[in-house]
């Protein structure tokens, strides 16, 4: 896998709802490793399985990553579910590996609690507030439900963002590059 395997808009798989993972096995572990490698290669902080064409409910996130060796602190979330999303709406400029060349301002709840299974089969709780992790959890879980960042925009802004993305890709923008 590599960033060339990351699906780009307007791939219809980005609008599909993903299936739950029923068993954590070697295939699931291998998928998690491939996703992490792709995310790091693209300098992303999150990646959802459908973004590489795997229509299952898994995301990987690492909001602490820098290019320094040993700085990885990844989370693998299997069948994540947002339990609570509240707090004041916070505007954040979001990018997406599947929408190279652009970023868009999205208002999301500032506080989120997520339950997910990890690769050891343990049920985990992730809680974040007023930070990149809160945004990333919501953004990546949206992907599992077929919702992309531009779907949060009003129609005219969505159309403009898609045009900008199309132009950026025509000019050679790759996953991980934003305006």
C-alpha positions as CSV (number, residue, x, y, z in Angstrom):
1,X,0.0,0.0,0.0
2,X,1.0,3.6,-0.5
3,X,-0.7,7.0,-0.9
4,X,-1.5,6.0,-4.5
5,X,-3.9,3.5,-3.0
6,X,-5.9,6.2,-1.1
7,X,-9.3,6.8,-2.7
8,X,-9.9,10.3,-4.0
9,X,-13.1,12.1,-4.4
10,X,-15.4,11.5,-6.2
11,X,-14.9,7.7,-5.6
12,X,-18.4,6.4,-4.7
13,X,-17.0,4.2,-2.0
14,X,-16.4,7.3,0.1
15,X,-20.2,7.7,0.4
16,X,-20.9,4.2,1.5
17,X,-21.7,3.0,5.0
18,X,-19.2,0.4,6.3
19,X,-19.8,-3.0,7.8
20,X,-18.8,-3.9,11.4
21,X,-15.8,-6.0,12.0
22,X,-17.0,-9.3,13.6
23,X,-13.6,-10.9,14.5
24,X,-10.2,-9.5,15.2
25,X,-7.9,-11.8,13.3
26,X,-4.6,-11.6,11.3
27,X,-6.4,-10.0,8.3
28,X,-7.7,-7.2,10.6
29,X,-4.3,-6.7,12.1
30,X,-2.6,-6.5,8.7
31,X,-5.2,-4.0,7.5
32,X,-4.5,-1.8,10.6
33,X,-0.8,-2.0,9.8
34,X,-1.3,-1.0,6.1
35,X,-3.6,1.9,7.2
36,X,-1.0,3.2,9.6
37,X,1.8,3.0,7.0
38,X,-0.4,4.9,4.4
39,X,-1.4,7.5,7.0
40,X,2.2,8.1,8.0
41,X,3.4,8.2,4.4
42,X,0.9,10.9,3.6
43,X,1.7,12.8,6.8
44,X,-2.0,12.4,7.9
45,X,-3.3,12.3,11.5
46,X,-6.1,9.9,10.7
47,X,-7.3,7.4,8.1
48,X,-10.5,5.4,7.8
49,X,-10.6,1.9,6.1
50,X,-13.0,3.0,3.3
51,X,-10.4,5.6,2.2
52,X,-8.3,2.6,1.0
53,X,-11.3,0.7,-0.4
54,X,-11.9,-1.5,2.6
55,X,-15.5,-1.2,3.6
56,X,-15.2,-2.1,7.3
57,X,-15.5,0.0,10.5
58,X,-11.9,0.7,11.4
59,X,-9.9,3.9,11.7
60,X,-6.4,4.7,12.7
61,X,-5.4,8.0,14.4
62,X,-2.2,9.6,15.5
63,X,-2.4,13.2,16.4
64,X,1.0,13.2,18.1
65,X,3.1,12.1,15.1
66,X,6.0,14.1,13.9
67,X,8.7,13.0,11.4
68,X,11.1,12.1,14.3
69,X,11.8,8.4,14.7
70,X,9.9,6.9,17.6
71,X,7.3,9.7,17.7
72,X,4.4,7.4,16.7
73,X,1.5,7.1,19.1
74,X,-1.2,5.4,17.1
75,X,-4.7,4.4,18.0
76,X,-6.5,1.7,16.1
77,X,-10.3,1.9,16.6
78,X,-12.4,-1.0,15.5
79,X,-16.2,-0.5,15.3
80,X,-15.9,3.0,16.9
81,X,-19.1,4.6,18.1
82,X,-19.5,8.2,19.2
83,X,-21.2,8.0,22.6
84,X,-21.4,11.7,23.2
85,X,-20.6,14.7,21.1
86,X,-21.4,18.0,23.0
87,X,-19.9,21.2,24.1
88,X,-19.7,24.4,22.2
89,X,-19.3,24.1,18.4
90,X,-15.7,24.7,17.5
91,X,-14.5,25.7,14.0
92,X,-11.5,23.9,12.7
93,X,-9.8,23.9,9.3
94,X,-9.9,20.3,8.2
95,X,-8.0,18.5,5.5
96,X,-8.6,15.0,4.2
97,X,-6.3,12.5,2.5
98,X,-9.2,11.8,0.0
99,X,-9.5,15.5,-0.8
100,X,-6.0,16.6,-1.7
101,X,-5.2,20.3,-2.1
102,X,-7.9,21.8,0.0
103,X,-9.0,22.4,3.6
104,X,-12.4,23.5,4.7
105,X,-13.7,25.1,7.9
106,X,-16.1,22.8,9.7
107,X,-18.0,23.4,13.0
108,X,-18.0,20.4,15.2
109,X,-18.8,19.7,18.9
110,X,-15.8,20.5,21.0
111,X,-16.1,17.5,23.2
112,X,-16.5,13.8,22.2
113,X,-16.5,10.4,23.9
114,X,-16.0,7.4,21.7
115,X,-16.1,3.7,22.5
116,X,-14.2,1.3,20.2
117,X,-12.4,-2.1,20.4
118,X,-8.6,-2.2,20.1
119,X,-6.5,-4.8,18.3
120,X,-6.4,-6.8,21.6
121,X,-10.2,-7.1,21.6
122,X,-10.5,-4.7,24.6
123,X,-13.3,-2.1,24.7
124,X,-11.7,1.3,25.0
125,X,-13.0,4.8,25.7
126,X,-11.5,7.8,24.1
127,X,-12.4,11.3,25.3
128,X,-11.2,14.5,23.8
129,X,-12.1,18.1,24.1
130,X,-11.0,21.3,22.3
131,X,-8.2,19.6,20.4
132,X,-7.2,17.9,17.2
133,X,-8.1,14.5,18.6
134,X,-11.7,15.6,19.1
135,X,-11.9,16.7,15.5
136,X,-10.1,13.7,14.1
137,X,-12.3,11.2,15.9
138,X,-15.4,12.8,14.5
139,X,-13.9,13.2,11.0
140,X,-12.7,9.6,10.7
141,X,-15.9,8.1,12.2
142,X,-17.9,10.1,9.7
143,X,-16.0,8.3,6.9
144,X,-17.4,5.0,8.2
145,X,-20.9,6.3,7.7
146,X,-20.2,7.6,4.2
147,X,-19.9,11.2,5.3
148,X,-17.0,13.3,4.1
149,X,-15.9,16.7,5.4
150,X,-17.5,18.5,2.4
151,X,-20.9,17.0,3.3
152,X,-20.8,19.3,6.4
153,X,-20.8,22.4,4.1
154,X,-23.7,24.3,2.8
155,X,-24.4,23.5,-0.9
156,X,-22.6,26.5,-2.5
157,X,-19.5,26.1,-0.3
158,X,-19.5,22.3,-1.0
159,X,-19.6,22.9,-4.7
160,X,-16.7,25.5,-4.5
161,X,-14.6,23.1,-2.3
162,X,-15.1,20.3,-4.8
163,X,-14.1,22.5,-7.7
164,X,-11.0,23.6,-5.8
165,X,-10.1,20.0,-5.0
166,X,-10.6,18.9,-8.7
167,X,-8.4,21.8,-9.8
168,X,-5.7,20.9,-7.2
169,X,-5.7,17.3,-8.2
170,X,-5.4,18.3,-11.9
171,X,-2.4,20.3,-10.9
172,X,-0.9,17.3,-9.2
173,X,-2.0,17.6,-5.5
174,X,-1.5,14.3,-3.6
175,X,-3.0,12.9,-0.4
176,X,-1.8,14.9,2.6
177,X,-1.3,18.2,0.7
178,X,-3.6,21.0,1.6
179,X,-3.9,24.6,0.3
